[in-house]
Amino acid sequence: MKHTLLRLSAVALLVGTLAACGTHAPSSSSASQAAAYVPIKAEQVQRQAIAKGVYELVYSPKRNAVFVASSGGWGDQADPAKIVRLNPDTLAVEAEIPLQRKAFGLALDDAAGRLYVGNTVDTSLTVVDIAAQREVAVIQLEQKVKGADGKERYQRDLRQLVVDPDNHRVYIAAHAFEHGSVLYVVNTDTLQVEKRIEGLGNAKAPGIWLDAATNRLFVTDQGSKSLGEYIAKTVPGYSSNGKGNRVVVLDADTGAVQASVPTGEGPLQLWLDAKRKRLYVTNRSAGAISVHHSDTYELLDTIPVPTHPNTLAQDAERNVVFVTIKNGEGDPKGSKESVARLQF
């Protein structure tokens, strides 16, 4: 697991400077076969407003529940941060777990009954006991540093969290354009930072999925103009020739490009259902989820879930996909954001 995560992080550094490439997919003779896809109907999509500032979510098979991270939003209308537990069939709120700090990233150790919550703006990790419905600890990963303007701030923000239950570790990617990205390793027994791995470059990778069985790394290439302009101001000599609005498939060992898969506008997060040969992509700007065959990369469906679909989770046994949906400029300020349930 540790080697896999380090390999993933190293290849992720290519995201900010992906080379232009041609599209290549496996031939039909070599592509694995899966059940024929049936386009989803409107009645197979449920949606429920849940909380302000929803971000990542996870599905727990052991507890048959969906857990959603809520930052509470921003400004005078913000609510306290919390974890929201949902009924996976109805999306009804079953419980709320209050948090001291704003919740963004989320990872689950189902066997241990713990949630690990990324407090992005505080560069810390919150540990939650699911059964007791309470915080166990808040682990500060970095301290604030005084900048040239005299203000103190954290140098990095958090992105993805990955739990390695067998080795009692959780890995947290902390990103920074100017100061360099790092990977934190936290021991889940001692709840202490065990290691900080440097040298992960200056790129941010919004969506990555490693398919260990085929040694493929799926990476979203957003092509965000505003993000590119920000990086260019922050990182000297930065130049991106990524095409944007696509998923790039890389060889996980070498970083060689195997395919360039067109998506909707603003692809953000990925979910691979290897058994059914399905690749789901949230297209944030397009307000839709695209469904691709994960071997041929054929576009099978485009499912509208406006305004801004964000993150994904799956109940693989029942073939249900859950997605958090962010509000847009046209939505009432301070209103709750949503979770959708897609029954395939």
TAQUIWO-V836927 format. One record per run of one state. SS is the DSSP state (~ for helix, > for strand, _ for the rest). FROM is the first residue (numbers start at 1). LEN is the number of residues. If there is no record, write none. Layout:
((SS;FROM;LEN) (SS;FROM;LEN))
//
This chain:
((_;1;1) (~;2;11) (_;13;2) (~;15;3) (_;18;24) (~;42;3) (>;45;7) (_;52;2) (>;54;7) (_;61;4) (>;65;6) (_;71;4) (~;75;3) (_;78;4) (>;82;6) (_;88;5) (>;93;6) (_;99;6) (>;105;5) (_;110;4) (>;114;6) (~;120;3) (_;123;1) (>;124;6) (_;130;4) (>;134;7) (_;141;4) (>;145;2) (_;147;5) (>;152;2) (_;154;3) (>;157;8) (~;165;3) (_;168;1) (>;169;7) (_;176;6) (>;182;6) (_;188;4) (>;192;6) (_;198;10) (>;208;4) (_;212;4) (>;216;6) (_;222;3) (~;225;10) (_;235;11) (>;246;6) (_;252;5) (>;257;6) (_;263;4) (>;267;7) (_;274;4) (>;278;6) (_;284;4) (>;288;6) (_;294;5) (>;299;6) (_;305;3) (>;308;8) (_;316;4) (>;320;7) (_;327;10) (>;337;7) (_;344;1))
//
